[in-house]
């Protein structure tokens, strides 16, 4: 017995992460000019600009997509999966505004981007799917995911796609989960999300119970992963107070599974899945199993009150902490949460008791992602900043970069070994399980700072990093990209009856964000019952395949020459160039002065199975220019199935002060 115990201990030691688990392939790929930094929505704080990455099912080829620094086209570069060097010339999609998703095939790739559609009635970019076959210069097909005749009387654009593209060979479909805004129809100017399915011939297909339009109000976070049949596994972070596993109905009604209660504002949900240039590698399927793992960042939730507009069964909450911590959730299949879902009972003091926290300190965490090594182990990663200043309600923070963290997690939700930290490696693109069991991803080797607004400089080199999973890794027979479902060739991992849940905190005092929330209002600036309502609807009737879905040539750059990469609202501050026309205006409390920075000590990064400690609102604030503006806001359509509201849609004018980076 002693002999076997020693062997078991040794195996466990091998399976955890060590410094030798992280491989760095610095500047191995030469690319065209690329700006690695994307300004965050409204705050101007830096985010990694996403570089979609995918590996073919046979493991012999890899592809990297990135936006040219001129923001006039998207390049797709073949990458050697062994050396991570660029191979051959890139394929360029002229007019592309965002590298929004990528699927690798044995004979080529599929790319999701957004571009202007001539004759669509708008100069705002519309999401589009390209399929390229190796050796051919023209796309095999080009399918528009929005525009005329896709959503009945509505017409949808995606100035920021901020979603993901996945593919299931078994199901025979590509699927895109994207942010949309209506530019024609009753919901013009409103933001929501849509799920589109496209078959392998390029036909946009409406699937009952799987395709959707206007699913989640002001969707500020998407997690999407393929399944063996539609609907695919989907999660949304909305701006009414929750994160939902919405595979069942693709919306935000309470017939879905509530993963988490969140304090939110109109258009902001804490950048739970990465915010701008995020919404990738947050939801991953365990290799050879039907189970999934999801990672996000959260401020926790306390003091639940009824959402006065959504009605009974829907809640709003206050933040538990001012900083964000990392959490995970497990699903035994695409519809089923392991453990209890978040409560929807108004009056509940503790609204996050079900959460499995990965961190619990006062460092702010962001850029959380997850990928799986095999059927029983996953990798969760995030970035941290110390002494954070969180001047924006329900959005990101700034402070001293404290490293990228990596934590191995079992399929039972428990941590395996200690957290690994790196100061010079970042996750800036899709995390892919390679044919040898490693998890690899792209990034730009640079000095990464999160202490204030940063403007990126173009680079021409791309780096890659890989993490080995210790014992049991390297057993996969083919690559299992994060953008495709893993084949069910082995027994599913056995999920525990309930996920590990952190212990209750020692106090129940809620920590309000900078803009303190009104008790019964989803939007902290508005009085109870007057906040902007969710802006989405479920469109009835079939979706139509636009004529542009037939195979077509790549558009020329002149087609999109008249539209900027990002179309800021005319009333938006100059520094908020990432805010598209018609985007919701975040509500921030006016600060009379910039307080002195707090000198409070920062606790350790991770405390095993502990709930985030309550932290005081930081006294530091970013240096900003104050601008006041007036904007008319209207209430949008109510979600299908939500309780009726006695009031009628109304129009009113609000005057608010926002802070804009100088």
Secondary structure as UniProt FT lines:
FT   HELIX           2..15
FT   HELIX           19..21
FT   STRAND          22..35
FT   STRAND          37..39
FT   TURN            41..43
FT   STRAND          46..48
FT   STRAND          53..55
FT   TURN            57..58
FT   STRAND          62..67
FT   TURN            69..70
FT   STRAND          73..79
FT   TURN            81..83
FT   STRAND          86..94
FT   STRAND          101..105
FT   TURN            106..107
FT   STRAND          108..115
FT   TURN            118..119
FT   STRAND          126..133
FT   TURN            134..135
FT   STRAND          141..144
FT   STRAND          147..151
FT   TURN            152..153
FT   STRAND          154..157
FT   STRAND          164..168
FT   TURN            169..172
FT   STRAND          173..184
FT   TURN            186..187
FT   STRAND          191..199
FT   TURN            200..201
FT   STRAND          204..205
FT   TURN            208..210
FT   STRAND          212..213
FT   TURN            217..218
FT   STRAND          221..225
FT   STRAND          233..237
FT   STRAND          242..245
FT   TURN            247..249
FT   TURN            254..255
FT   STRAND          257..261
FT   TURN            266..267
FT   TURN            270..273
FT   TURN            276..277
FT   STRAND          283..285
FT   TURN            287..288
FT   STRAND          292..298
FT   STRAND          302..306
FT   TURN            308..310
FT   TURN            312..313
FT   STRAND          315..318
FT   STRAND          325..333
FT   TURN            334..335
FT   STRAND          336..337
FT   TURN            346..347
FT   TURN            353..354
FT   STRAND          356..357
FT   STRAND          364..372
FT   STRAND          377..389
FT   TURN            393..394
FT   STRAND          398..410
FT   TURN            411..412
FT   STRAND          415..422
FT   STRAND          432..433
FT   TURN            435..436
FT   STRAND          439..443
FT   STRAND          458..467
FT   TURN            471..472
FT   TURN            482..483
FT   TURN            519..520
FT   TURN            524..525
FT   TURN            528..529
FT   HELIX           547..549
FT   HELIX           557..560
FT   TURN            561..562
FT   TURN            570..571
FT   TURN            574..575
FT   TURN            577..578
FT   TURN            581..582
FT   TURN            608..609
FT   STRAND          624..634
FT   TURN            640..641
FT   STRAND          651..661
//
